[in-house]
Amino acid sequence: MTDKRPNDWFSIGMDAWMLGAEAATVIGLRSMKMAMGGAQAQREAHRMVAEKMEAGAALGMALATGKLGTDAESVTRGTVSHLRKKVRANRKRLSGS
């Protein structure tokens, strides 16, 4: 994984903070969708579980193969980046943007 940003814990921390903020948004959007009930809510619930399992498996494989690097900073940055891509895609899909 090649990343142009400096390998420092502050930028990794900021990325992790953004992951948390985006995840909170997705939780809110999903909660509203599920609160409406019906077939769409059920599909979203199934999608949520499947996506989490898929993202976890992909992350585990990337970690096991060394794809994210070997030092703590690269592994942490790669993990946060991997998760943010998934969360960002859900935020865009759920918000309609």
C-alpha positions in Angstrom: 0.0 0.0 0.0 1.5 3.3 -1.0 0.3 6.4 0.8 1.5 9.9 0.1 0.8 11.2 3.5 3.4 11.2 6.2 3.5 8.2 8.5 2.7 9.9 11.8 0.3 9.1 14.5 -1.5 12.5 14.5 -2.7 12.1 10.9 -3.7 8.5 11.6 -5.6 9.7 14.7 -7.4 12.3 12.6 -8.4 9.7 10.0 -9.6 7.4 12.8 -11.7 10.3 14.2 -13.2 10.9 10.8 -14.0 7.2 10.5 -15.9 7.5 13.8 -17.8 10.5 12.6 -18.7 8.9 9.3 -19.7 5.7 11.1 -22.0 7.7 13.4 -23.7 9.2 10.4 -24.2 5.8 8.8 -25.6 4.5 12.0 -28.1 7.3 12.1 -29.1 6.9 8.5 -29.5 3.2 8.8 -31.5 3.6 12.0 -33.9 5.9 10.2 -34.3 3.5 7.3 -34.9 0.6 9.6 -37.3 2.5 11.8 -39.6 2.8 8.7 -39.8 -1.0 8.6 -40.9 -3.0 5.7 -39.0 -4.8 3.0 -36.4 -2.0 2.5 -35.6 -2.1 6.2 -35.2 -5.9 6.1 -32.9 -5.7 3.1 -30.8 -3.0 4.8 -30.4 -5.1 7.9 -29.3 -8.1 5.8 -27.0 -5.9 3.8 -25.4 -4.4 6.9 -24.6 -7.8 8.4 -23.2 -9.2 5.1 -21.1 -6.1 4.5 -19.6 -6.3 8.0 -18.7 -9.9 7.5 -17.2 -9.2 4.0 -15.2 -6.2 5.2 -13.9 -8.1 8.2 -12.8 -11.0 6.1 -11.1 -8.8 3.5 -9.4 -6.9 6.3 -8.2 -10.1 7.9 -6.8 -11.3 4.6 -5.0 -8.0 4.0 -3.5 -8.2 7.5 -2.5 -11.9 7.1 -0.8 -11.4 3.8 1.1 -8.2 4.8 -0.8 -6.1 2.2 -1.2 -3.3 4.7 2.5 -3.3 5.7 4.5 -4.7 8.6 5.0 -1.8 11.0 2.3 -0.5 13.4 1.8 2.8 11.6 1.2 1.3 8.2 -1.0 -1.4 9.5 -3.1 1.1 11.5 -3.3 3.5 8.6 -4.3 0.7 6.2 -6.9 -0.6 8.5 -8.5 2.8 9.0 -8.3 3.5 5.3 -10.0 0.1 4.5 -12.8 0.7 6.9 -13.3 4.4 5.8 -13.8 3.3 2.2 -16.6 1.0 3.2 -18.2 3.5 5.6 -18.0 6.3 3.1 -19.7 4.2 0.4 -22.5 3.5 2.8 -22.9 7.1 3.8 -23.1 8.2 0.2 -25.6 5.4 -0.7 -27.8 6.0 2.3 -27.8 9.8 2.0 -28.5 9.7 -1.7 -25.4 11.7 -2.6 
